[in-house]
Structures are given as C-alpha cells and as structure tokens.
Amino acid sequence: MKFGEIPTADAAGAILAHSVKHKSGTFKKGRVLTAADIGLLEDSGVGHVFAARLSEDDVSEDKAAETVAKAIAGEGTIVQAPFTGRANLHAHRRGLVVIDTERVKTFNRVHESLTLATASPFEIVEERQLVATVKVIPFAVPRDMLEDGLAVIGSDPLIRVESFKHRKAGLIITKLPQTKPSLIAKSEEAIRERIAALDGELAEVMVVDHAVAPVRDAVAALHGKGRNPILIFGASAIVDRGDVIPAALEQAEGEVVHLGMPVDPGNLMMFGRLEGASVIGVPTCARSPKLNGFDWVLARIMAGLHVSGQDIMDMGAGGLLKEISTRPTPREGDDAKPQKAPQIAGMILAAGRSTRMGANKLLSVIHDRAMIRMTAEAMLASAAKPVLVVTGHEREKVEAALTGLDVRFVHNPAYASGIASSLKAGLAGLSGDADAVVVALGDMPLVGGRHINRLIAAFSPAERRTIIVPVHAGERGNPVLWGRQHFAEMLTLDGDRGAKSLMDRHEDQITEVQIRTDVVLADFDTPEALARLTTASQ
C-alpha cells in the first residue's frame, strides 16, 4: 500500500486518509475518489490530498476484517458486516464466552495491522452483546500477513458462546444446634437466585445435621435423583480435606478434585465429582449476592463446561474480587451496560399509487415474482428484524403478493396524502426496543440483503453515526438507516416529503457507505424504466 500526499489530478481510485472540504460540502475519510470527485476537488482549488493506493498484494481493510472475524467465530456467535476495517462478533444467545486466550495473544503478535479484542474469558453475556471486535488499523493488510494470522487461527474458532443447560440443581444445607432458621433461609435464597440467574432450577433442598453421615446420605439421595450440580452449604467453613463435607463426599464414593481456590472472596470452596455430577462445597461468602469465586465455577458447570483443578488454580489472575479502598471508580459508573448489537428493524414503504406508472408498479411481475416481493425478500435476507411493510393503495393485493413471507403489515389509511404519512405509520408500528430502522422503498428490488447489512454495520450512536446513507458515484440513494434519536422529528413530517429533508439539519450524524453498483439509485417510476428492468432480469 502506498500512502501519502497525492496530486489531486492523479488521485482517482485512491482512498482519502483525511476528510477534505470542497465547494459543495465535504468528502469524508475513507471515500474512494471517483473521476467526478476529482473534478469537484480541482474546481474547489484542492491541489493535493492525503490518500492511499492499494497494490495487488494488499487486502482491503473490510475484506481482511471480515475474513478474520468469520475464522474466529464459533458456535453461539454471529459476525456483523464490516465497516471501516472493523468487524464485530456478537453473542447469538445468552451464555458463557469461551475464548482461546493463548491463540488470541499469538494472533495479535502477527502484525501491527491486525488486532483482535475480546470480552473477558468465561464472562456471562446476553444475546446480541458484543463479545469480540476485529480491527484492521490501516486501509489494507499485506496478503502474506493476513495469511499468517489465519494460520494461527486454523480451522478451530477462537471464541464461542456456550448456552446454559437448564440444569436442575440440588442443595444441601447443614445445621448446627446454634444455627438459626433465618440463616438457613438466607442460604437457600442466595443459591436459588444464583441458579435461576444461570437459567437453571433449584429442584430440591435438604437440610441436615452438620455431620459426615447425614451429608453423605443427602449427597447420595440427590445424585440418585439426577441433580447436577449438587451444592453443599455448610454451617461451618471447610478448612481441610478431612473436614465434614469433603469426607462425606468421599464416603459417598465421590472424589474431591480441588479444595480451596486463589480467589477472594471464595477461598474456602470445595470442588468435587460423583459419577458425572459436580459437587461443590459452597463458601460462606456466597450468602452475599456479591461476586465470589464460587460464582465463576458455578457458571462454567451450568454451561456444561469441564472444570479441572488446574482451571481453579488459574483463576488467581484477576481473582482479587474484594473491594479495595484505593480502587478507582470505573469511568462508566455503576449503571454502565455492556455494549450490544443494535436492534435494527426494516421498513418497506409500499403504500403509493404509482401515478406515473398508470398501474401499481409494486405488483409488476419481474421474471417470476412481484416487484414488492423481491424487495421484501432482500430485506428479509439482511440482519434487519422484524420487517414491516406499510400498505395503502391496493392493500389486499400487496399483502397477497407477500404471502408466506415473515413480514408484518401496517396499513396507512392516509396514504393519499403522501409518503410522510406512510413513514409515520411505519414508525408507530415499530416495537419499543428498535434502536434504528432501515427505510426502503418498495420499488427498489435490486438492493440486496448484503447492501442493507453494510448500512447496519456502519450504525454507531456512540460515534455519532446515526443516519447511514448508501452512495454510488457521489450520489446518495436508498434505503436509508435512521437511528431512534431521529424518530421524533420524522413524526413531524407531512405531505409528500420524505425523511431526507431532515438530513440538512443533521449532517454531522450522516455516514455515507460506498456501494459499487447503482442498485441504490435505481427505482422504477415509469413504464419505460420497468420495461428495462424486466428485460434485464430475463
């Protein structure tokens, strides 16, 4: 890759390294300059630009990021389309993140242009939560360096999300003569809440004397009923392998795998097994809802992961969980939430009367399908969920053309007043958890799901990218992604004005996504245009 200052006249095809102002606006960083762009820059007196040119031995940032992301992604993860050299992995389900940390380290040492950041190993994540991000630093990666990175990954993904297995746990609580009923109740409540938080069920609770024989018999009884894990909450902390709880497990023909752990709080935990079932001696600190070492072990067991003595010993790095007076307050504050993949809905405007066509163009058959069906299938092929179709003119026929597709219909009885009424009807039909919506026109059937996914990948409110617009040859097209922060203004529109009228007010929130083909500009408003589309599809 060649990078540096280039005479504007020679910069066609180069990638802008910095935003450049011209007489009509600004070309933003990352734009691939076209011949028309060059002419505009020269007319604006821009003689040189800082830009990059890729060679045949380079792999573009988006392609490299996507390739790496797909290689590292294991079960329970989903790869988001790349944007500006970044490809994110999100959890496809709730569960525990499992990461090959050694290979992550090795990958990050391959070349400075390739970086991979992950969530903490064995972190509990929610569906759609960000679990890893691949970022390519420059505009391209040398092909041989990318191949070296992929060799580190090999055929075994680096990261996966293990779902919790809905296990039915058993709990034994031991008591001494002086043990208060309130303490027993508190112990049960603490464990019940922990098991429920890991998608499990505390199926049975036994309260027995704090002695070897009663604990042994209780362990055997719970094991016979298939309870797994079996948790033992002792009236007194476990201090030795000869203590009541370890001795009881061994008399039940189980084994003590490890006693104690280098995590504080949680040091006095026992981990054992009995014929495939995990048996855990719960530390007394678990009566508190605060995180402790037992929680780390319990989460792995509830996700069906094997736990060894070495695994427990290795928990010491980062295992100091107690509050420390000198520890600074986290920057984000106590209410910080994990970053999640945005919930993006799709909206197709299909209410118009096609006045210039003379008939409802959305029902025109292109090869073997109605135009509106082609548009809906493209939206459904993207990550936008759910997909709403706003109907109006010839409502029944439009709905019939979409029979069998997983779309929701929202009818706009005021469709004759213009596109703004359809837009507002669609917004009113969105669920409250939609972070953004991709607004598509029903007469643009050539836009594919991959194009929509590129818009979704660019959306980032944290980076002020809340209006995402496709661009081809310097011209803005459709569909357009709008963040929730703009919904209120969109509801104030009226007549035949679309939401594009709001763009001038929020230019700083707009991100342009370059599309190589003109499909984002191609609509079909006249019989002649439709005839060209029909001929091209045959």
Secondary structure, DSSP 4 states (H G I P E B T S, - for coil): -EEEEEEGGG-TTPEESS-EEETTEEEPTTPBPPHHHHHHHHHTT--EEEEEE--TTEEEHHHHHHHHHHHHB-TTEEEPPPBTTEEEEEESSSEEEEE-HHHHHHHHTT-TTEEEEEPPTT-EE-TTBEEEEEEESSSEEEHHHHHHHHHHHTTS-SEEEEPP---EEEEEEEE-TT--HHHHHHHHHHHHHHHHHTT-EEEEEEEEESSHHHHHHHHHHHHHTT-SSEEEE-SS---STTSHHHHHHHHTT-EEEEE--S-BS-TT-EEEEETTEEEEEE-GGGGSSS--HHHHHHHHHHTT----HHHHHGGGTT-B-S--TTPPPPTT-TT----B---EEEEEEE----TTTSS-GGG-EETTEEHHHHHHHHHHTSS--SEEEEE-TTHHHHHHHTTTS--EEEE-TTGGG-HHHHHHHHHHTS-TT-SEEEEEETT-TT--HHHHHHHHHH-BGGGTB-EEEEEETTEE-S-EEEEGGGHHHHTT--TT--GGGGGGGGGGGEEEEE-SSGGGT----SHHHHHHHHHHH-
